[in-house]
């Protein structure tokens, strides 16, 4: 199987749509450029982890300091 080099703009999909964009980019790129597909998936997973940590930290902070 020949490997086709895809554009680096595919990394924008997981950057904008997080895990949904990462999964989409993975399934589109997995046959043509498997390295870029895996990297896109990792970007989406890392962003999802960051968003969840951000949400948890700030939701706990808001509960601790009642801003009323």
C-alpha positions, 0 to 999 in steps of 0.5 A: 500500500502506498502512503499518500502525504496529506496536508497539515491542515488536517490537524485543525479538525481536532483543534477545533472540534476536539475528540469528535474532530480527532475521530473524524480525521483519524478515520479519513486519514488512517489509510493514506497517512497513518502517522498523521491520523494517530497524531490527530487522534492524540491531539483530540485526546489531549485536548479532551483531557485538558478541557475536562481538567479545566472544567473540574478545577474551575467548577471546584473553585466556583463552589469554594468561593461563592461569588454572589 
